[in-house]
Amino acid sequence: MKFSKKGIDLGDAFGLADDNSSNQSPEIIEESSIIKEIKALNNKQKTKNGLNVTEIPVSLIRSNNNPRKRFDENKLKQLATNIKERGLLQPIGVRKHSDWYELIYGERRLRAFKINNYKTIPAIISDVKQIPPETIPEIQLLENLQREDLTDHETAQAVLKISNTQGYTDEKLAKILNMSVAWVKQKMIHANLISSLENEIKDNTKLSDYLFALPTTVFIDLQSSLKSNKKKVLNWLENYAKTDTIPKKQEVRDFTKSIKINIQPDSKSTPEKNIKALTINQLIRLIASIDKKIANLNAEKSHYEKSLKSRLEEKNNKKKKISK
């Protein structure tokens, strides 16, 4: 099986690998059932040009659980025009059922064919038994990662879904996707933060669309601020949403520094619980702020002490003069 810089070569998953390309590491193969299934498909019969591509009816193709949730209509029309002029450069991948096909990858290409009113589309077909349904989200995400075809939000949601359904650890998921563990952790944080904002943004289409377009790095930088002051962060981001601009890294840093952590105990909360809710960085900032206040108070105290000492000396001198 071949591995690209972005992940598994998906041509292998649909029987496109060379006969001599199965030198995978056993350690990697054991990491995921999907990789075992892909390896098994290497013996699939091919045409003489190495591709088993078939024209199938567009009307018989169904798309389920694709990680891509939003599609730019203008870009779809551009793709449809390009296909008209140049043809389809890469076939879609489908999983064959009894009388219909399940789309594995190529959602945008399929939609472009529908725009062009084409009745059939070139596809690489795998049998329903060859690719287990639970591995389809992995293949879809791998294909989109290789094509860099998803927003950060869509990627994060797909990673979270695979993690939840398959029960993978971050380390195992990182191996499957050929990404770093840090990358997986950041995508999980991104997805969970978006989920935590659902109630606040469900009635604000402009803001929700804007948040779905933000890169993962912004959410990572805003992570602690969102947990401590969600409303203030959303109000700040809404200003950027109005102009469709993404805050620069320094702007995000300046904003997070400007947020003051106010502990407001109530009947259901204790100071100890509030302190435990703070992050290490928040505690460091609070202590630094208190130290600064203490330094200012000490300086003020010293000023008053000098003034008091001076006045007491003056008073004593007056008493001495009177007694003489």
Backbone bond lengths (Angstrom), bond angles and torsions (degrees), N, CA, C in turn:
res aa  C-N    CA-C-N  psi(-1)  N-CA   C-N-CA  omega(-1)  CA-C   N-CA-C  phi
1 M - - - 1.458 - - 1.512 110.46 -
2 K 1.297 116.41 143.35 1.461 120.04 -178.87 1.522 109.79 -95.97
3 F 1.322 115.65 145.65 1.448 120.83 175.55 1.519 108.31 -120.53
4 S 1.332 116.34 127.33 1.460 120.23 175.44 1.513 108.05 -91.77
5 K 1.322 115.80 178.05 1.464 119.41 178.42 1.517 110.66 -63.88
6 K 1.341 116.42 -26.93 1.451 119.92 -176.44 1.526 112.79 -95.13
7 G 1.317 119.50 -13.81 1.457 119.23 -179.31 1.506 111.72 155.10
8 I 1.319 117.19 -156.39 1.453 122.71 -178.36 1.517 109.96 -70.32
9 D 1.346 116.49 142.16 1.462 121.29 173.56 1.516 107.57 -72.63
10 L 1.331 116.94 108.76 1.454 120.51 -173.27 1.511 113.24 -70.56
11 G 1.334 117.28 -13.74 1.456 118.44 174.02 1.511 110.00 -60.70
12 D 1.335 116.57 -34.67 1.459 120.76 178.46 1.528 111.37 -62.40
13 A 1.338 115.75 -34.45 1.459 119.73 -176.76 1.515 112.12 -65.69
14 F 1.324 116.11 -21.95 1.453 119.76 -178.76 1.521 111.42 -116.18
15 G 1.342 116.08 28.60 1.451 120.05 172.05 1.497 115.76 78.53
16 L 1.351 118.64 29.01 1.457 120.69 -176.89 1.519 112.90 -104.30
17 A 1.320 118.53 1.52 1.469 120.32 -175.55 1.515 110.65 -78.31
18 D 1.349 115.64 155.23 1.458 120.64 174.28 1.523 109.12 -70.80
19 D 1.331 115.80 157.29 1.458 119.64 -179.70 1.519 112.07 -63.29
20 N 1.351 117.32 -25.49 1.463 121.00 -177.28 1.520 112.53 -95.76
21 S 1.344 117.41 13.02 1.469 119.55 -172.83 1.515 112.21 -102.09
22 S 1.313 118.29 23.32 1.462 119.75 -176.74 1.520 111.90 -107.49
23 N 1.338 116.32 46.61 1.461 120.34 -179.72 1.520 111.35 -98.90
24 Q 1.341 116.77 41.43 1.454 119.89 -176.97 1.524 111.11 -70.87
25 S 1.306 114.34 153.55 1.459 119.75 175.12 1.520 109.33 -71.34
26 P 1.349 119.13 129.61 1.463 121.04 177.97 1.517 111.79 -57.23
27 E 1.338 116.19 -32.39 1.460 119.59 -179.55 1.518 110.70 -62.56
28 I 1.350 115.79 -41.23 1.462 120.24 -179.93 1.519 110.16 -70.88
29 I 1.330 116.68 -41.55 1.459 120.53 -178.05 1.521 110.46 -58.90
30 E 1.333 117.12 -38.65 1.448 120.68 -177.10 1.521 112.71 -72.23
31 E 1.315 118.16 -11.19 1.446 120.87 -175.82 1.517 113.01 -70.00
32 S 1.322 119.04 -27.36 1.457 120.12 -173.40 1.515 111.52 -152.99
33 S 1.314 115.51 142.24 1.460 119.86 177.35 1.512 110.80 -64.15
34 I 1.329 116.41 -30.95 1.472 119.69 -178.82 1.524 110.61 -61.56
35 I 1.344 117.26 -38.96 1.456 119.93 -178.47 1.528 110.14 -69.50
36 K 1.333 117.06 -35.83 1.461 119.80 175.55 1.528 110.69 -63.02
37 E 1.350 115.47 -41.42 1.459 119.24 179.94 1.527 110.72 -65.52
38 I 1.324 115.49 -41.09 1.462 119.94 -179.63 1.525 110.41 -63.44
39 K 1.337 116.60 -41.34 1.461 119.83 179.12 1.529 110.57 -61.52
40 A 1.332 116.67 -40.06 1.458 120.82 -177.88 1.520 112.07 -64.10
41 L 1.338 116.29 -25.94 1.460 120.61 -177.17 1.524 112.90 -79.74
42 N 1.319 118.09 -6.58 1.462 120.66 -178.09 1.532 112.66 -63.90
43 N 1.341 116.36 -22.25 1.462 119.96 -178.51 1.528 112.74 -89.80
44 K 1.338 116.37 5.19 1.464 120.34 -178.96 1.530 110.44 -62.57
45 Q 1.348 116.90 142.82 1.468 121.35 -179.02 1.519 110.19 -65.40
46 K 1.363 116.94 138.09 1.456 122.58 -178.78 1.515 109.82 -120.70
47 T 1.337 115.21 161.30 1.452 119.93 169.94 1.512 107.14 -79.89
48 K 1.325 117.40 173.42 1.464 119.56 -173.07 1.521 113.18 -66.95
49 N 1.347 118.46 -21.97 1.467 119.41 177.38 1.530 112.03 -89.58
50 G 1.332 116.62 6.68 1.461 120.09 175.20 1.510 114.22 87.96
51 L 1.338 119.00 -1.61 1.453 122.21 -178.45 1.526 110.42 -119.09
52 N 1.313 116.23 132.80 1.455 121.20 176.15 1.523 107.26 -104.60
53 V 1.318 116.98 76.13 1.461 123.26 -174.75 1.521 109.37 -105.36
54 T 1.343 115.66 132.25 1.462 121.50 -178.18 1.520 109.87 -129.56
55 E 1.322 116.89 140.94 1.466 121.36 173.17 1.527 107.93 -78.44
56 I 1.331 116.73 122.12 1.466 120.07 179.46 1.527 109.81 -124.41
57 P 1.338 118.49 153.53 1.467 121.90 -178.99 1.531 111.92 -64.59
58 V 1.312 116.17 130.28 1.466 121.34 178.02 1.525 110.56 -60.80
59 S 1.322 116.81 -35.56 1.464 121.72 -176.21 1.528 113.45 -66.84
60 L 1.333 117.07 -17.22 1.466 120.19 -177.72 1.528 112.74 -96.94
61 I 1.339 116.61 5.73 1.469 120.53 -176.95 1.525 110.19 -99.66
62 R 1.316 116.12 129.74 1.465 121.93 176.98 1.530 109.05 -116.05
63 S 1.331 114.57 142.04 1.466 120.28 179.89 1.519 109.16 -113.41
64 N 1.326 116.93 119.09 1.462 121.66 -178.96 1.523 110.77 -125.22
65 N 1.340 115.40 133.91 1.475 121.23 171.08 1.515 114.56 55.88
66 N 1.323 117.33 38.07 1.459 119.35 176.39 1.517 109.23 -71.30
67 P 1.340 118.73 136.40 1.467 119.91 -179.61 1.527 113.04 -63.10
68 R 1.330 117.33 -27.35 1.463 120.08 177.48 1.524 108.84 -77.40
69 K 1.335 116.91 119.91 1.457 121.90 -176.39 1.525 113.22 -104.66
70 R 1.315 116.98 -24.94 1.463 120.71 -175.74 1.519 109.53 -124.20
71 F 1.311 115.23 139.09 1.459 120.83 -177.36 1.525 109.76 -128.09
72 D 1.321 115.98 131.19 1.461 122.53 177.38 1.524 108.16 -79.89
73 E 1.334 116.50 113.46 1.465 120.96 -175.58 1.527 111.88 -61.88
74 N 1.320 116.48 -37.78 1.472 119.27 179.71 1.530 111.15 -64.58
75 K 1.339 116.13 -41.45 1.465 119.60 179.02 1.526 111.19 -68.32
76 L 1.338 116.48 -34.29 1.464 119.82 176.90 1.524 110.69 -64.27
77 K 1.337 116.10 -40.53 1.469 120.14 178.55 1.531 110.79 -66.00
78 Q 1.343 115.92 -38.23 1.471 119.74 176.83 1.526 110.51 -63.15
79 L 1.343 115.96 -41.80 1.461 120.44 178.55 1.525 110.41 -64.28
80 A 1.334 116.38 -41.16 1.468 120.52 179.19 1.526 110.66 -61.54
81 T 1.336 116.27 -40.75 1.469 120.70 178.20 1.527 110.77 -64.93
82 N 1.350 116.13 -43.14 1.470 120.10 179.02 1.526 111.71 -61.73
83 I 1.329 116.31 -38.85 1.464 120.46 179.43 1.526 110.41 -66.84
84 K 1.338 115.86 -37.77 1.470 119.58 176.95 1.522 111.07 -61.68
85 E 1.338 114.93 -41.56 1.466 119.77 -174.56 1.526 112.70 -80.96
86 R 1.333 117.74 -36.94 1.465 120.83 -171.53 1.526 114.18 -117.40
87 G 1.322 116.38 -10.79 1.452 119.34 -175.62 1.519 111.26 86.04
88 L 1.324 117.15 175.56 1.458 122.41 -179.71 1.525 109.68 -86.76
89 L 1.329 116.63 118.04 1.465 120.91 -176.39 1.524 112.28 -77.99
90 Q 1.343 117.07 -30.85 1.462 120.27 -178.38 1.520 109.33 -135.91
91 P 1.345 118.67 123.95 1.466 120.96 -179.44 1.522 111.75 -67.71
92 I 1.317 115.53 160.98 1.458 120.00 176.05 1.528 108.67 -82.61
93 G 1.330 116.94 166.95 1.460 121.42 176.53 1.515 109.69 -114.33
94 V 1.324 117.22 132.35 1.464 121.02 -179.08 1.525 110.62 -133.55
95 R 1.301 114.43 161.19 1.470 123.01 177.15 1.522 106.96 -116.93
96 K 1.324 116.96 120.34 1.464 121.35 -172.43 1.526 112.18 -81.67
97 H 1.341 114.69 128.95 1.454 121.84 170.34 1.530 107.15 -106.11
98 S 1.320 117.90 -170.03 1.468 120.06 -174.74 1.522 112.90 -60.19
99 D 1.333 116.90 -50.67 1.465 119.45 -177.35 1.531 112.63 -133.33
100 W 1.324 117.36 21.95 1.462 121.26 176.80 1.528 109.17 -156.30
101 Y 1.347 115.33 171.85 1.463 121.28 -177.82 1.527 109.42 -123.38
102 E 1.320 115.92 136.81 1.464 121.52 176.38 1.525 108.86 -98.37
103 L 1.329 116.40 124.07 1.467 120.54 -178.63 1.525 110.05 -70.42
104 I 1.320 115.94 127.43 1.464 121.32 176.31 1.525 109.87 -97.60
105 Y 1.314 116.91 -47.66 1.462 120.75 174.20 1.525 109.43 -151.21
106 G 1.343 114.93 155.90 1.463 120.85 -179.66 1.516 113.36 107.85
107 E 1.338 117.12 30.18 1.469 121.51 -178.27 1.528 112.06 -58.02
108 R 1.330 117.33 -45.34 1.463 119.96 -178.31 1.528 110.99 -66.04
109 R 1.335 116.14 -39.62 1.467 119.43 178.55 1.530 110.96 -64.13
110 L 1.330 116.50 -40.66 1.466 120.41 178.46 1.523 110.74 -63.61
111 R 1.323 117.29 -43.43 1.468 120.90 179.46 1.530 111.04 -64.35
112 A 1.333 116.05 -37.31 1.471 119.60 178.01 1.526 110.58 -64.70
113 F 1.328 117.35 -38.92 1.466 120.97 177.32 1.525 110.64 -63.49
114 K 1.331 116.73 -37.24 1.464 120.64 178.03 1.525 110.64 -67.11
115 I 1.340 116.83 -38.53 1.471 120.47 176.65 1.522 110.03 -60.59
116 N 1.324 116.33 -39.00 1.474 121.39 179.76 1.527 113.04 -79.83
117 N 1.343 115.86 -1.93 1.474 121.27 -178.81 1.531 112.75 59.95
118 Y 1.342 116.19 31.99 1.460 120.00 176.07 1.533 108.72 -76.56
119 K 1.304 116.63 141.22 1.466 121.29 -177.01 1.528 112.68 -86.55
120 T 1.339 116.92 -28.21 1.469 120.53 179.94 1.525 110.18 -129.88
121 I 1.340 115.52 162.42 1.461 120.94 -179.64 1.535 109.08 -144.18
122 P 1.342 118.43 140.35 1.471 120.86 176.66 1.532 110.79 -65.67
123 A 1.323 116.35 132.15 1.465 120.29 -177.40 1.519 111.32 -142.60
124 I 1.329 114.70 148.10 1.460 121.81 170.34 1.526 105.95 -96.04
125 I 1.317 116.75 120.29 1.460 121.34 -171.31 1.522 111.13 -105.42
126 S 1.329 115.72 132.64 1.464 120.11 170.41 1.519 107.88 -117.14
127 D 1.316 116.21 151.39 1.455 120.84 179.40 1.523 109.86 -73.32
128 V 1.323 116.77 150.21 1.458 121.69 -177.25 1.528 112.12 -57.14
129 K 1.352 117.20 -30.58 1.460 120.67 -178.47 1.527 112.29 -80.70
130 Q 1.333 116.40 -17.08 1.460 119.07 -175.11 1.518 113.27 -79.76
131 I 1.323 116.61 -28.30 1.464 120.07 179.17 1.524 108.23 -123.86
132 P 1.327 118.91 105.45 1.459 122.04 179.38 1.526 110.97 -60.17
133 P 1.332 118.56 143.22 1.471 121.17 -176.75 1.518 114.00 -58.66
134 E 1.347 116.94 -32.06 1.464 118.87 -177.89 1.517 112.98 -70.04
135 T 1.340 117.07 -15.19 1.466 119.83 179.81 1.527 112.53 -94.72
136 I 1.334 117.15 -7.85 1.468 120.19 -177.09 1.530 112.52 -60.54
137 P 1.356 119.81 -45.15 1.470 118.57 177.91 1.521 112.90 -56.51
138 E 1.346 117.35 -33.98 1.464 120.47 178.73 1.527 110.72 -66.21
139 I 1.338 115.81 -45.27 1.466 119.74 -179.94 1.521 110.32 -63.49
140 Q 1.345 116.56 -43.37 1.464 120.26 -179.58 1.522 110.96 -61.05
141 L 1.325 116.33 -43.95 1.464 119.72 -179.72 1.518 111.07 -67.35
142 L 1.332 117.33 -42.23 1.463 120.84 178.41 1.520 111.10 -58.72
143 E 1.329 116.16 -45.31 1.468 120.03 -178.07 1.522 111.02 -64.13
144 N 1.321 116.24 -42.47 1.461 119.70 -179.36 1.521 112.07 -70.33
145 L 1.341 117.17 -33.68 1.461 120.08 177.06 1.519 110.53 -66.24
146 Q 1.322 116.09 -40.04 1.460 119.59 178.77 1.522 110.88 -64.45
147 R 1.321 116.79 -35.47 1.461 121.12 -178.86 1.526 111.93 -88.76
148 E 1.352 116.66 -5.12 1.471 121.80 -175.27 1.520 109.10 51.45
149 D 1.351 114.64 50.60 1.458 121.24 -168.30 1.521 113.46 -107.87
150 L 1.336 118.35 6.08 1.453 121.64 -178.03 1.522 110.81 -120.25
151 T 1.338 115.72 154.25 1.459 119.40 169.92 1.528 107.82 -74.86
152 D 1.324 116.62 164.82 1.466 119.98 177.82 1.528 110.64 -60.61
153 H 1.333 115.88 -36.95 1.468 120.35 179.71 1.522 111.01 -63.42
154 E 1.328 116.89 -46.18 1.463 120.88 -179.99 1.523 111.02 -64.16
155 T 1.331 116.28 -40.00 1.464 120.21 177.34 1.526 110.62 -63.25
156 A 1.334 116.14 -44.52 1.467 120.88 -179.00 1.527 111.09 -61.59
157 Q 1.335 116.63 -43.69 1.466 120.49 179.70 1.526 110.99 -64.12
158 A 1.338 116.37 -39.49 1.469 120.55 179.83 1.525 110.86 -66.33
159 V 1.326 116.71 -42.21 1.471 120.98 178.78 1.528 110.17 -62.08
160 L 1.337 116.49 -44.32 1.466 120.83 179.79 1.528 110.90 -63.14
161 K 1.331 116.46 -41.13 1.469 120.62 -179.43 1.526 111.17 -63.25
162 I 1.334 116.50 -45.90 1.466 120.45 179.43 1.528 110.32 -62.96
163 S 1.320 116.51 -41.81 1.463 120.89 179.86 1.524 110.99 -61.56
164 N 1.348 116.07 -42.97 1.465 120.49 -178.18 1.524 112.52 -71.05
165 T 1.334 116.74 -42.55 1.465 119.94 -175.76 1.525 112.58 -76.69
166 Q 1.330 116.80 -35.04 1.462 120.39 -176.56 1.529 113.16 -96.13
167 G 1.336 116.05 -15.91 1.457 119.31 179.99 1.515 114.17 70.45
168 Y 1.350 116.36 25.99 1.461 120.26 -179.22 1.524 110.93 -73.29
169 T 1.319 116.13 147.22 1.460 120.37 168.22 1.527 108.12 -76.39
170 D 1.322 116.39 165.52 1.467 120.00 177.65 1.523 110.70 -60.20
171 E 1.323 116.08 -37.72 1.468 120.66 -178.31 1.526 111.26 -66.26
172 K 1.335 116.98 -43.53 1.463 120.39 -179.10 1.525 110.39 -67.85
173 L 1.337 116.45 -41.38 1.463 120.35 179.42 1.526 110.85 -64.24
174 A 1.324 116.32 -36.60 1.468 120.54 178.04 1.524 110.70 -62.71
175 K 1.344 117.59 -39.89 1.465 121.19 178.36 1.523 111.22 -66.30
176 I 1.328 116.28 -42.70 1.462 120.50 -178.72 1.526 110.83 -62.11
177 L 1.334 116.35 -42.69 1.463 121.08 -176.92 1.522 112.48 -87.77
178 N 1.328 116.22 -4.44 1.465 121.40 -177.59 1.525 111.28 58.00
179 M 1.320 114.88 41.50 1.456 122.72 177.62 1.530 108.42 -122.13
180 S 1.327 116.37 169.99 1.461 120.07 178.31 1.529 109.91 -78.54
181 V 1.327 116.00 158.52 1.464 120.87 176.93 1.528 109.70 -63.50
182 A 1.334 116.59 -37.54 1.470 120.77 178.61 1.524 110.54 -60.53
183 W 1.341 116.91 -40.79 1.469 121.29 178.51 1.524 110.11 -60.87
184 V 1.319 117.37 -45.27 1.468 121.47 179.72 1.523 110.34 -62.62
185 K 1.328 117.30 -45.65 1.465 121.33 -179.37 1.527 111.10 -60.78
186 Q 1.335 116.86 -41.28 1.459 120.41 -179.99 1.527 111.53 -65.60
187 K 1.339 116.75 -39.69 1.466 119.91 178.07 1.523 110.90 -65.37
188 M 1.325 116.78 -36.86 1.465 120.64 178.57 1.532 110.37 -66.08
189 I 1.332 116.05 -42.37 1.471 120.36 177.30 1.521 109.86 -61.14
190 H 1.337 116.31 -45.60 1.463 122.53 179.09 1.526 110.15 -55.41
191 A 1.334 116.82 -51.70 1.466 121.22 -177.49 1.526 111.60 -62.73
192 N 1.315 117.27 -42.22 1.467 120.80 -178.66 1.525 112.09 -68.81
193 L 1.333 117.03 -35.76 1.465 119.87 177.51 1.522 110.88 -65.85
194 I 1.337 116.99 -42.72 1.465 120.55 177.49 1.526 110.09 -60.75
195 S 1.334 116.50 -42.91 1.469 120.76 179.42 1.526 111.04 -61.51
196 S 1.326 116.70 -36.03 1.466 120.73 -179.39 1.524 112.80 -71.08
197 L 1.339 116.49 -14.03 1.470 120.85 -178.20 1.527 112.83 -101.43
198 E 1.332 117.29 1.86 1.466 120.84 -172.70 1.522 112.86 -55.21
199 N 1.330 117.66 -45.74 1.465 120.38 -178.01 1.522 112.00 -64.84
200 E 1.327 116.51 -36.13 1.466 120.61 -176.98 1.532 112.84 -74.25
201 I 1.333 117.79 -28.13 1.474 119.83 -172.90 1.526 113.77 -110.55
202 K 1.334 117.87 -1.76 1.469 119.88 -173.51 1.532 112.84 -62.44
203 D 1.335 117.65 -28.93 1.466 120.73 -179.24 1.528 112.59 -102.05
204 N 1.316 116.87 7.56 1.464 121.56 -179.02 1.529 108.47 -121.27
205 T 1.333 115.55 86.27 1.468 120.73 -175.00 1.518 112.15 -60.87
206 K 1.332 116.31 -41.45 1.465 120.41 -178.66 1.523 110.93 -60.27
207 L 1.329 116.07 -46.41 1.462 120.25 -178.41 1.525 111.29 -69.95
208 S 1.336 117.26 -41.12 1.469 119.48 -179.27 1.526 111.01 -64.45
209 D 1.336 117.34 -42.21 1.470 120.35 177.14 1.522 110.64 -61.54
210 Y 1.329 115.05 -38.54 1.467 119.76 -179.96 1.527 110.63 -66.15
211 L 1.336 116.67 -45.16 1.464 120.35 -179.63 1.524 111.38 -63.45
212 F 1.337 116.29 -36.53 1.466 120.02 179.60 1.528 111.65 -67.02
213 A 1.328 116.90 -19.70 1.471 120.67 -179.14 1.529 112.66 -95.30
214 L 1.334 117.37 -8.93 1.467 120.31 -177.73 1.529 111.24 -71.59
215 P 1.328 117.51 143.23 1.474 120.45 177.38 1.526 111.55 -72.27
216 T 1.303 115.43 158.70 1.468 121.77 -179.15 1.526 111.70 -58.36
217 T 1.331 117.32 -36.64 1.471 120.73 -176.62 1.526 112.22 -57.87
218 V 1.333 117.37 -35.65 1.467 120.65 179.43 1.527 110.12 -65.43
219 F 1.329 116.69 -43.37 1.464 120.02 179.82 1.528 111.61 -66.41
220 I 1.313 116.63 -36.78 1.468 119.52 178.47 1.525 109.75 -63.85
221 D 1.334 116.92 -43.25 1.466 121.27 -179.52 1.529 112.03 -68.75
222 L 1.339 116.88 -28.83 1.468 121.11 -177.99 1.527 112.59 -95.35
223 Q 1.307 117.03 2.19 1.465 121.87 -172.35 1.531 113.02 -52.61
224 S 1.329 117.73 -55.31 1.464 120.74 -176.84 1.525 111.34 -67.47
225 S 1.340 116.89 -36.09 1.464 120.63 179.95 1.521 111.22 -66.95
226 L 1.340 117.07 -38.36 1.466 120.78 178.14 1.524 110.95 -64.03
227 K 1.316 116.27 -34.52 1.459 119.81 -179.61 1.524 111.94 -74.46
228 S 1.335 117.07 -31.56 1.462 120.45 -175.57 1.524 113.23 -93.68
229 N 1.343 117.27 -30.63 1.468 119.99 -176.92 1.529 109.95 -150.77
230 K 1.319 115.51 69.44 1.463 122.34 -174.54 1.534 112.13 -57.70
231 K 1.323 116.50 -44.42 1.463 120.93 -176.64 1.522 111.74 -62.03
232 K 1.325 116.35 -44.29 1.462 120.41 -178.83 1.523 111.11 -65.09
233 V 1.329 117.01 -38.70 1.469 120.96 179.19 1.524 110.58 -65.01
234 L 1.343 116.91 -44.39 1.466 120.53 -179.19 1.525 111.31 -65.26
235 N 1.330 116.92 -38.50 1.470 119.99 176.74 1.526 110.84 -62.95
236 W 1.322 115.62 -39.68 1.471 120.82 178.83 1.521 110.65 -65.90
237 L 1.323 117.37 -44.37 1.466 121.21 180.00 1.524 111.81 -68.02
238 E 1.323 116.29 -30.27 1.466 119.54 -179.33 1.527 111.29 -63.38
239 N 1.320 117.08 -31.77 1.467 120.32 176.39 1.530 111.13 -63.74
240 Y 1.320 116.48 -37.83 1.471 120.46 176.62 1.527 110.91 -72.17
241 A 1.340 115.85 -33.53 1.468 119.89 179.85 1.525 111.05 -63.27
242 K 1.330 116.61 -33.24 1.467 120.60 -179.09 1.522 111.86 -64.23
243 T 1.317 116.48 -29.18 1.473 120.34 -179.24 1.531 112.19 -107.50
244 D 1.349 115.96 3.74 1.472 121.34 -179.99 1.530 112.25 54.39
245 T 1.316 115.75 42.68 1.467 120.53 177.60 1.530 109.40 -118.72
246 I 1.315 116.08 150.76 1.463 121.62 179.42 1.523 108.54 -100.72
247 P 1.335 118.14 128.62 1.470 119.24 -179.47 1.522 111.95 -61.47
248 K 1.334 115.06 140.50 1.460 119.56 177.47 1.526 109.47 -73.37
249 K 1.319 115.70 159.75 1.469 120.88 -176.14 1.523 111.49 -57.08
250 Q 1.341 117.12 -41.62 1.457 120.40 -179.43 1.522 110.91 -67.29
251 E 1.340 116.98 -35.49 1.466 120.81 177.55 1.524 110.40 -64.72
252 V 1.319 116.53 -39.43 1.464 120.59 177.65 1.527 110.10 -64.58
253 R 1.325 116.17 -43.29 1.466 120.14 -179.93 1.525 111.23 -63.23
254 D 1.334 116.03 -44.08 1.466 120.10 179.69 1.525 110.86 -62.31
255 F 1.333 115.79 -38.93 1.464 119.89 -179.50 1.525 111.11 -66.69
256 T 1.325 116.22 -45.99 1.469 118.98 -178.63 1.528 111.43 -63.28
257 K 1.336 116.12 -33.19 1.467 119.80 177.66 1.528 111.32 -69.23
258 S 1.336 115.51 -29.73 1.467 119.76 -175.92 1.527 112.90 -76.81
259 I 1.322 115.93 -17.06 1.468 119.21 -178.43 1.529 109.47 -75.75
260 K 1.313 115.96 122.10 1.460 120.11 178.95 1.526 108.75 -92.80
261 I 1.310 115.89 135.05 1.453 121.18 179.75 1.527 108.78 -86.81
262 N 1.323 116.15 109.36 1.458 121.31 179.48 1.526 109.27 -107.03
263 I 1.308 116.44 116.89 1.455 120.70 178.26 1.518 108.50 -88.00
264 Q 1.317 116.97 119.12 1.449 122.99 -176.70 1.533 109.34 -118.30
265 P 1.329 118.58 89.11 1.463 119.75 -179.68 1.522 111.07 -65.33
266 D 1.324 116.80 143.71 1.456 121.21 173.91 1.521 107.69 -132.90
267 S 1.340 115.45 -171.58 1.457 119.64 -175.75 1.520 112.54 -62.81
268 K 1.320 116.90 -26.48 1.463 121.22 -177.61 1.523 112.76 -99.51
269 S 1.332 115.94 1.98 1.462 118.76 -174.77 1.518 110.25 -128.53
270 T 1.302 116.77 148.29 1.457 122.42 177.38 1.515 108.79 -121.97
271 P 1.345 117.86 155.92 1.471 119.93 177.84 1.516 112.25 -54.34
272 E 1.345 116.53 -37.51 1.466 120.00 -179.03 1.524 111.05 -62.96
273 K 1.369 117.62 -42.27 1.465 121.48 178.89 1.517 110.94 -65.14
274 N 1.346 115.93 -40.43 1.465 119.50 179.95 1.528 111.04 -64.09
275 I 1.319 116.88 -40.62 1.465 120.97 179.55 1.520 110.49 -64.80
276 K 1.328 117.17 -40.60 1.463 120.84 179.64 1.519 111.92 -65.14
277 A 1.340 116.54 -25.07 1.468 120.35 -178.79 1.523 112.32 -76.66
278 L 1.335 116.74 -15.04 1.463 120.22 -178.11 1.526 111.06 -80.29
279 T 1.324 115.47 148.07 1.462 120.51 175.86 1.528 109.26 -81.11
280 I 1.315 116.86 168.43 1.473 121.42 178.61 1.524 110.62 -59.92
281 N 1.340 117.05 -44.18 1.469 120.72 -179.66 1.522 111.24 -63.66
282 Q 1.338 116.70 -38.23 1.462 119.89 178.45 1.524 110.71 -65.48
283 L 1.329 116.54 -40.94 1.465 120.25 178.01 1.526 111.11 -63.72
284 I 1.331 116.55 -40.98 1.469 120.85 178.53 1.527 110.26 -61.39
285 R 1.352 115.90 -43.98 1.472 119.51 -179.98 1.528 111.19 -65.48
286 L 1.333 116.45 -39.76 1.463 120.00 179.20 1.529 111.53 -63.49
287 I 1.330 115.75 -44.85 1.468 119.89 179.83 1.524 110.53 -63.54
288 A 1.339 116.71 -41.78 1.469 120.67 178.43 1.521 110.52 -62.33
289 S 1.340 115.92 -39.91 1.465 120.37 179.17 1.526 110.87 -65.22
290 I 1.336 116.03 -41.34 1.469 120.25 178.68 1.524 110.92 -66.15
291 D 1.342 116.42 -42.01 1.473 120.42 177.50 1.525 111.16 -58.63
292 K 1.333 115.51 -39.96 1.464 119.84 179.64 1.526 110.66 -65.68
293 K 1.342 115.48 -41.41 1.465 119.61 178.47 1.525 110.66 -64.78
294 I 1.336 115.55 -39.93 1.471 119.65 178.71 1.526 110.60 -62.92
295 A 1.335 115.98 -42.56 1.470 120.20 179.06 1.524 110.66 -62.05
296 N 1.329 116.38 -42.50 1.472 120.28 178.57 1.524 111.11 -65.03
297 L 1.344 116.19 -41.10 1.466 120.26 179.30 1.530 111.21 -66.22
298 N 1.335 116.51 -38.41 1.472 119.81 177.72 1.523 111.24 -63.92
299 A 1.346 115.52 -39.76 1.467 119.60 178.15 1.522 110.20 -65.07
300 E 1.343 115.22 -42.02 1.469 119.70 179.05 1.529 110.69 -65.98
301 K 1.338 115.21 -41.12 1.462 120.49 178.13 1.530 110.80 -60.78
302 S 1.327 116.26 -43.56 1.463 121.25 179.81 1.525 110.96 -61.45
303 H 1.338 115.90 -39.50 1.464 120.74 179.17 1.528 110.57 -62.80
304 Y 1.336 116.29 -45.09 1.463 120.67 -179.86 1.530 111.18 -67.14
305 E 1.334 116.77 -37.71 1.468 120.79 179.11 1.527 110.87 -63.06
306 K 1.327 116.96 -41.05 1.467 120.98 177.94 1.522 110.50 -64.28
307 S 1.342 114.98 -41.34 1.467 119.33 179.67 1.528 110.60 -64.42
308 L 1.343 115.60 -43.36 1.466 120.34 179.32 1.531 110.63 -62.92
309 K 1.314 117.27 -44.09 1.460 121.92 -179.76 1.522 110.82 -61.48
310 S 1.334 115.56 -42.13 1.464 120.34 -179.62 1.521 110.97 -63.41
311 R 1.343 115.94 -43.18 1.467 119.38 -178.87 1.529 111.69 -68.31
312 L 1.314 116.70 -38.94 1.467 120.00 178.17 1.525 110.81 -63.39
313 E 1.328 117.25 -38.95 1.464 121.44 178.24 1.525 110.34 -64.63
314 E 1.339 115.71 -41.48 1.465 119.91 178.40 1.527 110.70 -62.50
315 K 1.328 115.58 -42.16 1.461 120.77 -179.32 1.529 111.04 -64.21
316 N 1.310 116.45 -42.88 1.466 121.19 179.36 1.528 111.29 -64.93
317 N 1.328 116.68 -39.15 1.467 120.84 178.75 1.520 111.06 -63.63
318 K 1.341 116.35 -38.95 1.465 120.56 178.98 1.522 110.67 -64.85
319 K 1.335 116.58 -41.33 1.459 121.20 179.38 1.528 110.77 -62.72
320 K 1.316 117.25 -39.66 1.461 122.04 -179.91 1.518 110.66 -64.52
321 K 1.325 116.81 -40.21 1.460 121.15 -179.82 1.519 110.79 -66.05
322 I 1.325 116.27 -40.89 1.466 120.91 -179.34 1.536 110.63 -66.13
323 S 1.309 116.30 -41.15 1.469 120.86 -178.58 1.521 111.81 -65.98
324 K 1.329 117.42 -26.82 1.448 121.00 178.55 1.517 110.07 -75.46
